[in-house]
């Protein structure tokens, strides 16, 4: 296994972790909206979900970049 394989597989794993976090965000927000919470509680849950969502998008983007770099640099 070369360093390029490590970049590709590491990027793929990071992308999948980000995707799992995005799915968690979707489920969390859906449950919060259907729970009938008041405005303050709903806003608190949404703020947490937005923070996780931004981190998940960043992780997925960086993971995909690693995959592309690994493919371009592979001999």
N, C-alpha and C positions, 0 to 999 in steps of 0.2 A: 504494500500500500504506500503510495507516494503522498507527498504533501498536498498535491492537487486533489487526490481522492479524499483526503481529509477535509479540504475546503468544500468540496462538493457535498459530502455526507454531513459535515457539520452545518453547512448552510441549509440543507434539506431538513435536518432535525430542528434547527432554529425556526425555519418557516412553519413546520408542523406545530411547534409549540405556540407560535403566534396565532396560527389558525385555530388551535384549540381554545386559546384565550378569547378570540373573537366569537367563537361559538358560545363560550361561557357568558360573554357580555350580552349576546342576543337573548339567551335563555333568562338571564337575570333581569334584564329590562322588561321582557315579556311578562315574567312572573310578577314584577313590581307593578306594572300597569294593570294587571288583572286582579291584584290583591285589594284594590279599592282603598289605598292609603290616602291620607290627607296630603296636602301640598308639601309640607315641610319634610315629611318622611320620604315621600317620593323623590323630592329634590336631593335628599341626602344619598339615597340609593343610586340615583342617576349620576351624581358627581363621582361616586366611586367607580361606577361602570365606565364613565367617560375616561377616567384616568387609566383604568386597565385597558380600555379600548385603544387609547393612544400608544401605550406601551406595546400592545399586541401588534398594532400596525407597524411600529418601528422595528420590532423584532422580525416580523415577516419580511419587511423591506430589506433589512440587513441580511437576512438569511438568503433571500433571492439574489442579492448582490454577490454574496459569497459563492453561490452556485455558478453564477455567470462568470465571475473571475476565475474560478477553478476550471471551468470548461475552456475559457479562452487561453489560459496559461498552460493547460495540459499539452504535453508533447504529441 
